[in-house]
Amino acid sequence: MLCAAACAAVMLSSVPGYAIGPDRQSVYLTVAGPLEVVRQGADHVVTLRGKPIHQSKGEPLTAQSYMSVGELDDGFDAVLLRRGLGNVDCPVVYDLITVGADGKSALVQSFNSCSRLADIRAVGDKLYFVLENKAGKTDVLEYSDDDRKRSAPVKLKKSALPKAETPN
């Protein structure tokens, strides 16, 4: 009986698409080390150098974009994650993870308040997110890496695009 169960487990693990353990969705080689998005059943976990830094319970996490921002010696890497599947009231929710060469990471959850992400820009050592709500109003949120460096809670602040980067 024990042998039959072991044989079944070996056979199932060899079936394409069937995974017994965690399923690695994506890997990014950041300035702080490997950042991975891993599916564990219905949950998703983001790890940095193998240690969990973000988790979603029962919702998928999908890496949407990866950016390196600022100078090589003092910059940071950012991964934009799409969380959940969305619905009519809130079609998409974004989480932002940033990491620096100092090994520190920061997480900003649900920063888009169900608004559509129209544009992302890296200008100098800052990230700008241009969001459009259902009424068509546009807001710009700015991410500065200062809070992550100080290990303080990170918040995006309302801003405007820098004049030199404003489209015509």
DSSP file with accessible surface (Angstrom, degrees, kcal/mol):
  #  RESIDUE AA STRUCTURE BP1 BP2  ACC     N-H-->O    O-->H-N    N-H-->O    O-->H-N    TCO  KAPPA ALPHA  PHI   PSI    X-CA   Y-CA   Z-CA
    1    1 A M     >        0   0  201      0, 0.0     4,-1.9     0, 0.0     5,-0.2   0.000 360.0 360.0 360.0 -46.5    0.0    0.0    0.0
    2    2 A L  H  >  +     0   0  153      1,-0.2     4,-2.1     2,-0.2     5,-0.2   0.895 360.0  52.0 -62.6 -39.1    2.8    2.4    0.9
    3    3 A C  H  > S+     0   0   92      1,-0.2     4,-2.6     2,-0.2    -1,-0.2   0.901 106.9  52.8 -64.8 -39.6    4.6    1.5   -2.3
    4    4 A A  H  > S+     0   0   64      1,-0.2     4,-2.3     2,-0.2    -1,-0.2   0.904 109.5  48.7 -63.6 -41.0    1.5    2.2   -4.3
    5    5 A A  H  X S+     0   0   61     -4,-1.9     4,-2.1     2,-0.2    -1,-0.2   0.911 112.2  48.3 -65.6 -41.7    1.1    5.7   -2.8
    6    6 A A  H  X S+     0   0   58     -4,-2.1     4,-2.1     2,-0.2    -2,-0.2   0.912 111.6  49.7 -65.1 -42.3    4.8    6.5   -3.4
    7    7 A C  H  X S+     0   0   65     -4,-2.6     4,-2.5     1,-0.2    -2,-0.2   0.907 110.0  51.3 -63.4 -40.0    4.6    5.3   -7.0
    8    8 A A  H  X S+     0   0   46     -4,-2.3     4,-2.7     1,-0.2     5,-0.2   0.905 109.1  50.6 -64.2 -41.0    1.4    7.5   -7.6
    9    9 A A  H  X S+     0   0   45     -4,-2.1     4,-2.1     2,-0.2    -1,-0.2   0.911 111.5  47.8 -63.7 -41.4    3.2   10.6   -6.2
   10   10 A V  H  X S+     0   0   98     -4,-2.1     4,-0.9     2,-0.2    -2,-0.2   0.929 113.3  48.1 -66.2 -41.8    6.2   10.0   -8.5
   11   11 A M  H >< S+     0   0  127     -4,-2.5     3,-0.7     1,-0.2     4,-0.4   0.926 112.2  48.4 -66.0 -43.2    3.9    9.5  -11.5
   12   12 A L  H >< S+     0   0   82     -4,-2.7     3,-1.2     1,-0.2    -1,-0.2   0.886 106.9  56.2 -65.3 -37.0    1.8   12.6  -10.8
   13   13 A S  H 3< S+     0   0   62     -4,-2.1    -1,-0.2     1,-0.3    -2,-0.2   0.724 103.9  54.9 -70.3 -17.0    4.9   14.8  -10.3
   14   14 A S  T << S+     0   0   90     -4,-0.9    -1,-0.3    -3,-0.7    -2,-0.2   0.547  82.8 104.3 -91.5  -6.3    6.1   13.8  -13.8
   15   15 A V  S X  S-     0   0   72     -3,-1.2     3,-1.9    -4,-0.4    -3,-0.0  -0.604  84.6-108.4 -74.5 128.3    2.8   14.9  -15.4
   16   16 A P  T 3  S+     0   0  123      0, 0.0     3,-0.1     0, 0.0    -1,-0.1  -0.294 102.1  17.7 -58.1 136.9    3.4   18.3  -17.2
   17   17 A G  T 3  S+     0   0   90      1,-0.2     2,-0.6    -4,-0.1    -4,-0.1   0.342  97.8 113.1  85.5  -8.5    1.7   21.2  -15.4
   18   18 A Y    <   +     0   0  114     -3,-1.9     2,-0.4    -6,-0.2    -1,-0.2  -0.857  41.9 179.2-101.2 125.1    1.3   19.3  -12.1
   19   19 A A        -     0   0   55     -2,-0.6     4,-0.1     1,-0.1    -6,-0.1  -0.990  22.3-168.3-128.3 131.3    3.4   20.6   -9.2
   20   20 A I  S    S+     0   0  115     -2,-0.4    -1,-0.1     2,-0.1     3,-0.1   0.876  78.4  31.9 -80.7 -40.3    3.5   19.2   -5.7
   21   21 A G  S    S-     0   0   47      1,-0.3    20,-0.2    19,-0.0    -2,-0.0  -0.099 111.7 -37.2-102.0-161.0    5.4   22.1   -4.2
   22   22 A P        -     0   0   84      0, 0.0     2,-0.6     0, 0.0    -1,-0.3  -0.220  52.5-137.5 -61.5 151.3    5.6   25.8   -4.8
   23   23 A D  E     -A   39   0A  54     16,-3.0    16,-3.3    -3,-0.1     2,-0.4  -0.945  11.9-137.4-117.0 110.4    5.4   27.1   -8.4
   24   24 A R  E     +A   38   0A 157     -2,-0.6    14,-0.2    14,-0.2     3,-0.1  -0.545  22.6 179.7 -70.0 119.8    7.9   29.8   -9.3
   25   25 A Q  E     -     0   0A  93     12,-3.2     2,-0.3    -2,-0.4    13,-0.2   0.848  62.8 -10.5 -89.9 -41.7    6.1   32.4  -11.5
   26   26 A S  E     -A   37   0A  26     11,-1.4    11,-2.5     2,-0.0     2,-0.4  -0.985  53.6-155.2-158.8 153.7    8.9   34.9  -12.1
   27   27 A V  E     -A   36   0A  62     -2,-0.3     2,-0.4     9,-0.2     9,-0.2  -1.000   7.5-170.4-134.7 132.6   12.4   35.8  -10.9
   28   28 A Y  E     -A   35   0A  54      7,-2.9     7,-3.0    -2,-0.4     2,-1.2  -0.993  20.3-139.9-123.8 131.3   14.1   39.2  -11.1
   29   29 A L  E     +A   34   0A 137     -2,-0.4     2,-0.1     5,-0.2    -2,-0.0  -0.761  37.2 179.6 -90.2  95.3   17.8   39.6  -10.4
   30   30 A T  E >   -A   33   0A  15      3,-1.4     3,-1.6    -2,-1.2    70,-0.1  -0.377  46.2 -99.6 -92.9 174.2   17.7   42.9   -8.4
   31   31 A V  T 3  S+     0   0   57      1,-0.3    69,-0.1    68,-0.2    -1,-0.1   0.705 126.3  49.0 -65.8 -17.6   20.4   44.9   -6.8
   32   32 A A  T 3  S-     0   0   10      1,-0.4    -1,-0.3    70,-0.1    68,-0.1   0.368 125.9 -89.4-100.9   1.4   19.4   43.3   -3.5
   33   33 A G  E <  S-A   30   0A  20     -3,-1.6    -3,-1.4    66,-0.1    -1,-0.4  -0.588  74.6 -16.0 115.6-179.1   19.5   39.7   -4.8
   34   34 A P  E     -A   29   0A  53      0, 0.0    15,-2.8     0, 0.0     2,-0.5  -0.353  53.3-164.0 -65.3 129.9   16.9   37.4   -6.4
   35   35 A L  E     -AB  28  48A   0     -7,-3.0    -7,-2.9    13,-0.2     2,-0.4  -0.972  14.9-172.7-112.1 124.2   13.3   38.5   -6.0
   36   36 A E  E     -AB  27  47A  30     11,-2.4    11,-2.4    -2,-0.5     2,-0.6  -0.937  24.7-148.9-123.3 144.2   10.8   35.8   -6.8
   37   37 A V  E     -AB  26  46A   0    -11,-2.5   -12,-3.2    -2,-0.4   -11,-1.4  -0.966  28.4-174.5-106.3 120.6    7.0   35.5   -7.2
   38   38 A V  E     -AB  24  45A  17      7,-3.1     7,-2.8    -2,-0.6     2,-0.5  -0.966  18.9-143.4-123.3 131.4    6.0   32.0   -6.1
   39   39 A R  E     -AB  23  44A 100    -16,-3.3   -16,-3.0    -2,-0.4     2,-0.4  -0.802  14.8-177.0 -92.6 132.0    2.5   30.4   -6.3
   40   40 A Q  E >   - B   0  43A  91      3,-3.1     3,-1.8    -2,-0.5     2,-0.3  -0.826  64.0 -63.6-127.8  87.7    1.6   28.2   -3.4
   41   41 A G  T 3  S-     0   0   61     -2,-0.4    -1,-0.1     1,-0.3   -18,-0.1  -0.527 118.5 -15.7  68.9-124.9   -1.8   26.7   -4.1
   42   42 A A  T 3  S+     0   0   71     -2,-0.3    -1,-0.3    -3,-0.1     2,-0.2   0.563 127.8  80.1 -86.2  -9.1   -4.2   29.7   -4.2
   43   43 A D  E <   -B   40   0A  42     -3,-1.8    -3,-3.1    15,-0.2     2,-0.4  -0.601  64.4-151.3 -98.2 159.7   -1.8   32.0   -2.4
   44   44 A H  E     -BC  39  56A  12     12,-2.1    12,-2.7    -5,-0.2     2,-0.4  -0.986   8.2-167.0-129.8 143.2    1.2   33.9   -3.8
   45   45 A V  E     -BC  38  55A   9     -7,-2.8    -7,-3.1    -2,-0.4     2,-0.5  -0.982  11.0-150.6-130.1 139.6    4.4   34.9   -2.0
   46   46 A V  E     -BC  37  54A   0      8,-3.1     7,-3.2    -2,-0.4     8,-1.4  -0.950  21.3-169.8-107.6 127.5    7.1   37.3   -3.0
   47   47 A T  E     -BC  36  52A  18    -11,-2.4   -11,-2.4    -2,-0.5     2,-0.5  -0.899  16.7-156.9-118.4 148.3   10.5   36.5   -1.6
   48   48 A L  E >  S-BC  35  51A   5      3,-2.7     3,-2.0    -2,-0.4   -13,-0.2  -0.996  88.1 -14.6-121.5 119.8   13.8   38.4   -1.6
   49   49 A R  T 3  S-     0   0  124    -15,-2.8    -1,-0.1    -2,-0.5   -14,-0.1   0.866 132.1 -53.8  52.1  37.6   16.9   36.2   -1.3
   50   50 A G  T 3  S+     0   0   54    -16,-0.4    -1,-0.3     1,-0.2   -15,-0.1   0.361 115.7 113.1  84.5  -5.0   14.5   33.4   -0.2
   51   51 A K  E <  S-C   48   0A 142     -3,-2.0    -3,-2.7     1,-0.0    -1,-0.2  -0.857  72.3-113.1-103.6 132.5   12.8   35.4    2.6
   52   52 A P  E     +C   47   0A  95      0, 0.0    -5,-0.3     0, 0.0     3,-0.1  -0.360  40.6 163.2 -63.9 134.2    9.1   36.3    2.2
   53   53 A I  E     +     0   0A  49     -7,-3.2     2,-0.3     1,-0.4    -6,-0.2   0.448  67.3  18.2-125.0 -11.7    8.4   40.1    1.9
   54   54 A H  E     -C   46   0A  11     -8,-1.4    -8,-3.1     2,-0.0    -1,-0.4  -0.971  61.4-176.1-158.8 146.6    4.8   40.1    0.6
   55   55 A Q  E     -C   45   0A  85     -2,-0.3     2,-0.4   -10,-0.2   -10,-0.2  -0.999  12.1-157.8-147.5 144.6    2.0   37.6    0.4
   56   56 A S  E     -C   44   0A   3    -12,-2.7   -12,-2.1    -2,-0.3     2,-0.7  -0.991  17.4-141.8-121.3 131.9   -1.5   37.5   -1.1
   57   57 A K  S    S-     0   0  141     -2,-0.4   -14,-0.2   -14,-0.2    -2,-0.0  -0.843  81.3 -17.1 -95.3 115.4   -4.1   35.1    0.3
   58   58 A G  S    S+     0   0   51     -2,-0.7   -15,-0.2     1,-0.2    -1,-0.2   0.597 115.4 100.7  70.9  10.4   -6.3   33.5   -2.3
   59   59 A E  S    S-     0   0   72    -15,-0.1   -15,-0.2    25,-0.1    -1,-0.2  -0.987  72.5-118.8-126.5 139.3   -5.4   36.2   -5.0
   60   60 A P        -     0   0   39      0, 0.0    24,-2.8     0, 0.0     2,-0.4  -0.408  18.7-153.2 -71.7 149.1   -2.9   35.9   -7.8
   61   61 A L  E     -D   83   0B   2     22,-0.2     2,-0.5    -5,-0.1    22,-0.2  -0.999  13.8-174.9-119.1 126.1    0.1   38.2   -8.0
   62   62 A T  E     -D   82   0B  72     20,-2.5    20,-3.4    -2,-0.4     2,-0.4  -0.986  26.1-126.5-125.5 125.9    1.5   38.9  -11.4
   63   63 A A  E     +D   81   0B  19     -2,-0.5    18,-0.2    18,-0.2     3,-0.1  -0.582  28.4 178.4 -70.6 122.7    4.6   40.9  -12.1
   64   64 A Q  E     -     0   0B  85     16,-3.4     2,-0.3    -2,-0.4    17,-0.2   0.801  60.3  -6.2 -95.3 -39.3    3.7   43.6  -14.6
   65   65 A S  E     -D   80   0B  37     15,-1.2    15,-2.5     2,-0.0     2,-0.4  -0.991  51.0-150.4-157.7 157.5    7.0   45.5  -14.9
   66   66 A Y  E     +D   79   0B  78     -2,-0.3     2,-0.4    13,-0.2    13,-0.2  -0.995  21.2 179.3-130.8 132.3   10.5   45.7  -13.6
   67   67 A M  E     -D   78   0B  34     11,-2.6    11,-2.9    -2,-0.4     2,-0.5  -0.996  24.2-147.3-137.1 143.7   12.5   48.9  -13.5
   68   68 A S  E     -D   77   0B  81     -2,-0.4     2,-0.4     9,-0.2     9,-0.2  -0.947  28.5-168.2-104.5 130.6   16.0   50.0  -12.3
   69   69 A V  E     -D   76   0B   5      7,-3.2     7,-2.2    -2,-0.5    56,-0.1  -0.950  39.2  -3.9-126.9 139.7   15.8   53.6  -11.1
   70   70 A G  S    S-     0   0   37     54,-0.9     5,-0.2    -2,-0.4     2,-0.1  -0.304 101.8 -19.8  83.1-166.4   18.6   56.1  -10.3
   71   71 A E    >>  -     0   0  143      1,-0.1     4,-2.1     3,-0.1     3,-0.6  -0.448  60.7-116.8 -79.6 152.9   22.3   55.6  -10.2
   72   72 A L  T 34 S+     0   0  159      1,-0.2    29,-0.1     2,-0.2     3,-0.1   0.888 113.4  43.5 -57.1 -41.8   23.9   52.2  -10.0
   73   73 A D  T 34 S+     0   0  140      1,-0.2    -1,-0.2    28,-0.0    -3,-0.0   0.700 132.4  19.7 -81.6 -17.4   25.6   52.9   -6.6
   74   74 A D  T <4 S+     0   0   96     -3,-0.6    -2,-0.2     2,-0.1    -1,-0.2   0.251 102.9  99.1-136.4  14.2   22.6   54.6   -5.0
   75   75 A G     <  -     0   0   11     -4,-2.1    26,-0.6    -5,-0.2     2,-0.3  -0.049  55.1-137.0 -91.2-165.2   19.5   53.6   -7.0
   76   76 A F  E     -DE  69 100B   3     -7,-2.2    -7,-3.2    24,-0.2     2,-0.4  -0.960   9.4-123.1-149.4 163.3   16.8   50.9   -6.5
   77   77 A D  E     -DE  68  99B   4     22,-2.8    22,-2.4    -2,-0.3     2,-0.4  -0.892  24.6-160.0-109.7 145.2   14.9   48.3   -8.4
   78   78 A A  E     -DE  67  98B   0    -11,-2.9   -11,-2.6    -2,-0.4     2,-0.5  -0.982   8.1-166.1-129.3 137.2   11.1   48.3   -8.5
   79   79 A V  E     -DE  66  97B   3     18,-3.0    18,-2.4    -2,-0.4     2,-0.5  -0.992  11.4-151.8-122.7 122.6    8.7   45.6   -9.4
   80   80 A L  E     -DE  65  96B   3    -15,-2.5   -16,-3.4    -2,-0.5   -15,-1.2  -0.848  16.1-162.9 -93.8 124.9    5.1   46.5  -10.1
   81   81 A L  E     -DE  63  95B   0     14,-3.2    14,-2.5    -2,-0.5     2,-0.5  -0.910  14.5-144.0-112.6 135.9    2.7   43.6   -9.2
   82   82 A R  E     -DE  62  94B  84    -20,-3.4   -20,-2.5    -2,-0.4     2,-0.5  -0.860  23.9-155.8 -92.9 126.0   -0.9   43.2  -10.3
   83   83 A R  E     -DE  61  93B  31     10,-3.3    10,-0.7    -2,-0.5   -22,-0.2  -0.894  46.5 -12.1-111.5 134.1   -3.0   41.7   -7.5
   84   84 A G  S    S-     0   0    8    -24,-2.8     9,-0.1    -2,-0.5   -22,-0.1  -0.138  81.3 -83.1  77.8-175.5   -6.1   39.7   -7.9
   85   85 A L        -     0   0  145      1,-0.1    -1,-0.2     7,-0.1   -26,-0.0   0.546  62.0-138.9-104.7 -14.3   -8.3   39.3  -10.9
   86   86 A G        -     0   0   38     -3,-0.1     2,-0.3     3,-0.0    -1,-0.1  -0.002  12.5-140.4  79.8 170.3  -10.3   42.5  -10.5
   87   87 A N        -     0   0   99      3,-1.3     5,-0.0     1,-0.0     0, 0.0  -0.889  39.0 -76.3-153.7-174.2  -14.0   43.1  -11.1
   88   88 A V  S    S+     0   0  133     -2,-0.3    -1,-0.0     1,-0.2    -2,-0.0   0.904 128.8  44.4 -61.6 -42.5  -16.3   45.8  -12.5
   89   89 A D  S    S+     0   0  120      1,-0.3    -1,-0.2     2,-0.1    -3,-0.0   0.837 132.9  17.5 -72.1 -33.7  -15.9   48.2   -9.5
   90   90 A a        -     0   0   21      1,-0.1    -3,-1.3     3,-0.0    -1,-0.3  -0.724  68.6-178.8-140.4  86.2  -12.2   47.7   -9.2
   91   91 A P        +     0   0   66      0, 0.0     2,-0.3     0, 0.0    -1,-0.1   0.786  69.5   7.1 -63.8 -27.7  -10.7   46.3  -12.4
   92   92 A V        -     0   0   13     22,-0.1     2,-0.4    -6,-0.1    22,-0.2  -0.990  56.4-160.6-156.7 144.3   -7.1   46.1  -11.2
   93   93 A V  E     -E   83   0B  25    -10,-0.7   -10,-3.3    -2,-0.3     2,-0.4  -0.993  16.0-155.2-125.6 134.2   -5.1   46.7   -8.0
   94   94 A Y  E     -E   82   0B  24     -2,-0.4    17,-1.3   -12,-0.2    18,-0.5  -0.889   8.5-168.4-114.2 142.5   -1.4   47.3   -8.0
   95   95 A D  E     -E   81   0B   0    -14,-2.5   -14,-3.2    -2,-0.4     2,-0.4  -0.932  13.0-149.3-118.4 148.0    1.3   46.7   -5.4
   96   96 A L  E     -EF  80 108B   1     12,-2.8    12,-2.6    -2,-0.3     2,-0.4  -0.976   9.9-171.3-122.1 130.7    4.8   48.1   -5.6
   97   97 A I  E     -EF  79 107B   3    -18,-2.4   -18,-3.0    -2,-0.4     2,-0.4  -0.986   6.2-174.5-119.3 130.3    7.9   46.5   -4.2
   98   98 A T  E     -EF  78 106B   2      8,-2.2     8,-2.3    -2,-0.4     2,-0.3  -0.955   1.1-175.7-122.7 146.3   11.2   48.4   -4.2
   99   99 A V  E     -EF  77 105B   3    -22,-2.4   -22,-2.8    -2,-0.4     2,-0.3  -0.986   6.0-158.5-139.1 147.4   14.6   47.0   -3.2
  100  100 A G  E >   -E   76   0B   0      4,-1.8     3,-2.2    -2,-0.3   -24,-0.2  -0.781  37.9-102.9-120.7 169.2   18.1   48.7   -2.8
  101  101 A A  T 3  S+     0   0   70    -26,-0.6   -25,-0.1     1,-0.3   -27,-0.0   0.729 116.9  71.4 -63.0 -19.3   21.6   47.4   -2.8
  102  102 A D  T 3  S-     0   0   84      2,-0.1    -1,-0.3     1,-0.1     3,-0.1   0.517 114.6-115.8 -73.8  -4.1   21.5   47.9    1.0
  103  103 A G  S <  S+     0   0   21     -3,-2.2     2,-0.2     1,-0.3    -2,-0.1   0.344  73.1 131.1  87.9  -6.7   19.2   44.9    1.1
  104  104 A K        -     0   0   79     45,-0.0    -4,-1.8    -5,-0.0    -1,-0.3  -0.547  37.6-164.2 -81.5 145.6   16.2   46.8    2.4
  105  105 A S  E     -F   99   0B  48     -6,-0.2     2,-0.3    -2,-0.2    -6,-0.2  -0.866   5.8-159.6-125.2 160.4   12.8   46.4    0.7
  106  106 A A  E     -F   98   0B  10     -8,-2.3    -8,-2.2    -2,-0.3     2,-0.4  -0.987   3.0-156.4-138.3 149.2    9.6   48.4    0.8
  107  107 A L  E     -F   97   0B  55     -2,-0.3     2,-0.5   -10,-0.2    47,-0.4  -0.992   7.0-173.4-128.6 130.8    6.0   47.5   -0.1
  108  108 A V  E     -F   96   0B  14    -12,-2.6   -12,-2.8    -2,-0.4     3,-0.4  -0.982  20.1-156.8-121.3 114.2    3.2   49.9   -1.1
  109  109 A Q        -     0   0  105     -2,-0.5   -14,-0.2   -14,-0.2   -15,-0.0  -0.709  62.6  -8.4 -96.5 144.8   -0.1   48.0   -1.4
  110  110 A S  S >  S+     0   0   52     -2,-0.3     3,-1.0   -16,-0.2    -1,-0.2   0.818  75.1 158.0  48.8  43.7   -3.2   49.0   -3.4
  111  111 A F  T 3   +     0   0   16    -17,-1.3    -1,-0.1    -3,-0.4   -16,-0.1   0.713  60.2  63.8 -75.5 -16.3   -1.7   52.4   -4.3
  112  112 A N  T >  S-     0   0    1    -18,-0.5     3,-2.7     3,-0.0    -1,-0.2   0.536  89.3-141.0 -90.3  -1.4   -3.9   52.9   -7.4
  113  113 A S  T <  S-     0   0   97     -3,-1.0     3,-0.1     1,-0.3    -2,-0.1   0.872  71.1 -56.4  46.6  42.9   -7.2   53.0   -5.6
  114  114 A a  T 3  S+     0   0   43      1,-0.2    -1,-0.3   -22,-0.2     2,-0.2   0.586 105.6 136.4  67.5  11.3   -8.8   51.1   -8.4
  115  115 A S    <   -     0   0   15     -3,-2.7     2,-0.3    18,-0.1    18,-0.2  -0.578  62.3-101.8 -84.7 155.6   -7.7   53.7  -11.0
  116  116 A R  E     -G  132   0C 134     16,-2.7    16,-2.9    -2,-0.2     2,-0.8  -0.543  29.8-125.4 -77.2 135.5   -6.3   52.7  -14.3
  117  117 A L  E     +G  131   0C  29     -2,-0.3    14,-0.2    14,-0.2     3,-0.1  -0.751  34.0 173.1 -84.0 111.1   -2.5   53.0  -14.6
  118  118 A A  E     -     0   0C  46     12,-2.8     2,-0.3    -2,-0.8    13,-0.2   0.785  60.0  -4.5 -90.9 -30.6   -1.9   55.2  -17.6
  119  119 A D  E     -G  130   0C  55     11,-1.5    11,-3.0     2,-0.0     2,-0.4  -0.986  48.3-156.7-162.9 149.3    1.9   55.7  -17.4
  120  120 A I  E     -G  129   0C  43     -2,-0.3     2,-0.4     9,-0.2     9,-0.2  -0.999  19.8-176.7-129.1 133.0    5.0   55.0  -15.2
  121  121 A R  E     -G  128   0C  48      7,-2.5     7,-2.9    -2,-0.4     2,-0.6  -0.996  20.3-151.7-134.2 136.4    8.0   57.2  -15.5
  122  122 A A  E     +G  127   0C  56     -2,-0.4     2,-0.5     5,-0.2     5,-0.2  -0.922  21.7 176.3-101.0 119.6   11.4   57.0  -13.9
  123  123 A V  E >   -G  126   0C  31      3,-2.5     3,-1.8    -2,-0.6     2,-0.2  -0.968  61.1 -48.8-127.8 112.5   12.9   60.5  -13.6
  124  124 A G  T 3  S-     0   0   63     -2,-0.5   -54,-0.9     1,-0.2     0, 0.0  -0.443 123.1 -21.2  62.5-121.8   16.2   60.8  -11.8
  125  125 A D  T 3  S+     0   0   76     -2,-0.2    20,-0.6   -56,-0.1     2,-0.3   0.066 123.2  83.8-108.2  26.4   15.8   58.8   -8.6
  126  126 A K  E <   -GH 123 144C  58     -3,-1.8    -3,-2.5    18,-0.1     2,-0.4  -0.908  63.4-141.4-128.5 154.6   12.0   59.0   -8.4
  127  127 A L  E     -GH 122 143C   0     16,-2.1    16,-3.1    -2,-0.3     2,-0.4  -0.933  13.7-160.2-111.2 139.9    9.1   57.0   -9.9
  128  128 A Y  E     -GH 121 142C  18     -7,-2.9    -7,-2.5    -2,-0.4     2,-0.5  -0.983   0.3-162.0-122.1 130.2    5.9   58.7  -11.1
  129  129 A F  E     -GH 120 141C   0     12,-3.0    12,-2.6    -2,-0.4     2,-0.6  -0.955   5.7-155.9-112.5 121.1    2.7   56.9  -11.6
  130  130 A V  E     -GH 119 140C  16    -11,-3.0   -12,-2.8    -2,-0.5   -11,-1.5  -0.885  18.8-172.8 -98.9 118.0    0.0   58.5  -13.7
  131  131 A L  E     -GH 117 139C   6      8,-3.3     8,-2.7    -2,-0.6     2,-0.5  -0.892  14.7-159.0-115.9 143.5   -3.4   57.2  -12.8
  132  132 A E  E     -GH 116 138C  67    -16,-2.9   -16,-2.7    -2,-0.4     6,-0.2  -0.981  13.4-150.3-122.4 122.1   -6.8   57.8  -14.4
  133  133 A N    >   -     0   0   46      4,-2.5     3,-2.1    -2,-0.5   -18,-0.1  -0.247  37.5 -90.7 -82.8 179.3  -10.0   57.2  -12.4
  134  134 A K  T 3  S+     0   0  147      1,-0.3    -1,-0.1     2,-0.1   -19,-0.0   0.782 126.7  56.4 -62.5 -28.0  -13.4   56.2  -13.8
  135  135 A A  T 3  S-     0   0   94      2,-0.1    -1,-0.3     1,-0.0     3,-0.1   0.483 120.0-108.7 -81.9  -3.4  -14.4   59.8  -14.2
  136  136 A G  S <  S+     0   0   39     -3,-2.1     2,-0.2     1,-0.3    -2,-0.1   0.454  70.4 144.5  90.7   1.3  -11.3   60.4  -16.4
  137  137 A K        -     0   0  119     -5,-0.1    -4,-2.5     1,-0.0     2,-0.4  -0.529  41.0-140.3 -74.5 139.0   -9.5   62.6  -13.8
  138  138 A T  E     -H  132   0C  73     -6,-0.2     2,-0.3    -2,-0.2    -6,-0.2  -0.841  19.7-177.9-105.5 134.7   -5.8   62.1  -13.8
  139  139 A D  E     -H  131   0C  39     -8,-2.7    -8,-3.3    -2,-0.4     2,-0.5  -0.952  15.1-146.6-124.8 150.2   -3.6   62.0  -10.7
  140  140 A V  E     -HI 130 159C  21     19,-0.5    19,-2.5    -2,-0.3     2,-0.4  -0.975  11.5-166.3-117.5 128.1    0.2   61.7  -10.4
  141  141 A L  E     -HI 129 158C  22    -12,-2.6   -12,-3.0    -2,-0.5     2,-0.4  -0.942   8.9-149.6-113.2 138.8    1.7   59.8   -7.5
  142  142 A E  E     -HI 128 157C  11     15,-3.1    15,-1.9    -2,-0.4     2,-0.5  -0.891   4.3-158.5-111.8 134.1    5.4   60.0   -6.7
  143  143 A Y  E     -H  127   0C   0    -16,-3.1   -16,-2.1    -2,-0.4     2,-0.4  -0.959  10.3-174.8-108.6 123.4    7.6   57.4   -5.2
  144  144 A S  E >   -H  126   0C  25     -2,-0.5     3,-0.6    11,-0.3     4,-0.4  -0.942  23.8-139.7-113.3 141.1   10.8   58.6   -3.5
  145  145 A D  T 3> S+     0   0    5    -20,-0.6     4,-2.0    -2,-0.4     5,-0.2   0.483  79.7  96.0 -81.6   0.5   13.3   56.0   -2.2
  146  146 A D  H 3> S+     0   0   80      1,-0.2     4,-1.6     2,-0.2    -1,-0.2   0.895  81.9  50.4 -60.0 -43.6   14.1   58.0    1.0
  147  147 A D  H <4>S+     0   0   40     -3,-0.6     5,-2.7     2,-0.2     4,-0.4   0.913 109.2  51.3 -64.0 -41.3   11.6   56.2    3.2
  148  148 A R  H >45S+     0   0    7     -4,-0.4     3,-1.5     1,-0.2    -1,-0.2   0.933 108.3  52.5 -61.0 -41.8   12.8   52.7    2.2
  149  149 A K  H 3<5S+     0   0   52     -4,-2.0    -1,-0.2     1,-0.3    -2,-0.2   0.849 112.5  44.5 -62.8 -34.2   16.4   53.7    2.9
  150  150 A R  T 3<5S-     0   0  159     -4,-1.6    -1,-0.3    -5,-0.2    -2,-0.2   0.369 111.9-120.2 -88.5   1.4   15.3   54.8    6.5
  151  151 A S  T < 5 +     0   0   87     -3,-1.5    -3,-0.2    -4,-0.4    -2,-0.1   0.810  67.3 142.3  60.1  31.2   13.2   51.7    7.0
  152  152 A A      < -     0   0   32     -5,-2.7    -1,-0.2    -6,-0.2    -2,-0.1  -0.628  65.0 -81.9 -95.5 158.1   10.2   53.9    7.4
  153  153 A P        -     0   0  111      0, 0.0     2,-0.5     0, 0.0    -1,-0.1  -0.384  51.0-130.7 -58.2 136.1    6.7   53.1    6.1
  154  154 A V        +     0   0   18    -47,-0.4     2,-0.4    -7,-0.1    -9,-0.0  -0.797  29.5 175.2 -99.5 130.3    6.5   54.1    2.5
  155  155 A K        -     0   0  166     -2,-0.5     2,-0.3   -11,-0.1   -11,-0.3  -0.981  27.7-128.9-128.7 143.4    3.7   56.2    1.1
  156  156 A L        -     0   0   28     -2,-0.4     2,-0.4   -13,-0.1   -13,-0.2  -0.715  27.9-148.0 -85.9 142.3    3.3   57.6   -2.4
  157  157 A K  E     -I  142   0C 121    -15,-1.9   -15,-3.1    -2,-0.3     2,-0.1  -0.870  20.5-102.3-115.0 148.6    2.6   61.3   -2.4
  158  158 A K  E     +I  141   0C 142     -2,-0.4     2,-0.2   -17,-0.2   -17,-0.2  -0.400  58.7 148.5 -62.9 141.6    0.5   63.3   -4.9
  159  159 A S  E     -I  140   0C  44    -19,-2.5   -19,-0.5    -2,-0.1     2,-0.3  -0.783  42.2-110.1-152.9-169.0    2.7   65.2   -7.2
  160  160 A A        -     0   0   66     -2,-0.2     3,-0.1   -21,-0.1   -21,-0.0  -0.954  41.4 -96.0-133.8 153.5    3.1   66.5  -10.7
  161  161 A L        -     0   0   27     -2,-0.3     5,-0.1     1,-0.1   -19,-0.0  -0.465  53.0 -95.4 -65.9 142.4    5.3   65.3  -13.5
  162  162 A P    >>  -     0   0   35      0, 0.0     3,-1.4     0, 0.0     4,-0.5  -0.306  34.2-118.3 -57.0 142.9    8.6   67.2  -13.7
  163  163 A K  G >4 S+     0   0  187      1,-0.3     3,-1.1     2,-0.2    -2,-0.1   0.863 112.4  56.2 -53.6 -41.0    8.3   70.0  -16.3
  164  164 A A  G 34 S+     0   0   97      1,-0.2    -1,-0.3     3,-0.0    -3,-0.0   0.771 111.2  45.0 -66.3 -23.2   11.1   68.6  -18.4
  165  165 A E  G <4 S+     0   0   89     -3,-1.4    -1,-0.2     2,-0.1    -2,-0.2   0.411  81.9 118.1-101.5   0.9    9.3   65.3  -18.7
  166  166 A T    <<  -     0   0   65     -3,-1.1     2,-0.0    -4,-0.5    -3,-0.0  -0.538  67.6-120.4 -71.3 130.0    5.8   66.6  -19.4
  167  167 A P              0   0   81      0, 0.0    -1,-0.1     0, 0.0    -2,-0.1  -0.330 360.0 360.0 -69.4 152.9    4.5   65.4  -22.8
  168  168 A N              0   0  214     -2,-0.0     0, 0.0     0, 0.0     0, 0.0  -0.343 360.0 360.0 -73.9 360.0    3.6   68.1  -25.4
